Amino acid sequence: MLFKLMMILGLTLSVSGLKADQNQGCIETEVRIKEVPFPKGSEMPFPWESIGGEWSAAGSVFRIEALSTQPSGNKIMRVQMFDPNNGKPLARGLAVLRERSRTARGFMSTGKMNDTYVLLRAFKDNSRGLSRDVMVITLRNVATSTTYCDESHYEMVKLN
């Protein structure tokens, strides 16, 4: 499972170096991937030490668990999504923070296949006159993606 995830992530990362489409703000791939939901340059180092716990975003609760640091420097985390009303699991998967990367990438599954692409990033938000750190989760349903930028970005609020 981990090998399969690493292969998929490697493929995804190799595509991310392609030239951005200036008109759409997307990277040309089989699916057009929107780069960031905040201004460029505001992305911060990933907060590995404080990522663990429960977070609220997108009308759901996410549980993130830092699992391990590989000899290569890559860091593995478990990401689970729950219904906030009844606590039922909606999706689960793994994300990888590659060494020297600011973005954790992974897939969550709601069943038999990895159908939700996940990005986790931290930003410095100065847009409201206040400087604050913001965690953002980006979700894309792989099964229904189109050729347009169809990712959804959500600010995460830590619950515990």
Secondary structure, 3 states (H helix, E strand, C coil): CHHHHHHHHHHHHHHCCCCEECCCCEECCCCCEECCCCCCCCEECCCHHHCCEEEEECCEEEEEEEEEECCCCCEEEEEEEECCCCCCEEEEEEEEECCCCCEEEEEEECCCCEEEEEEEEEEEECCCCCCEEEEEEEEEEHHHCCCCCCCEEEEEEECC
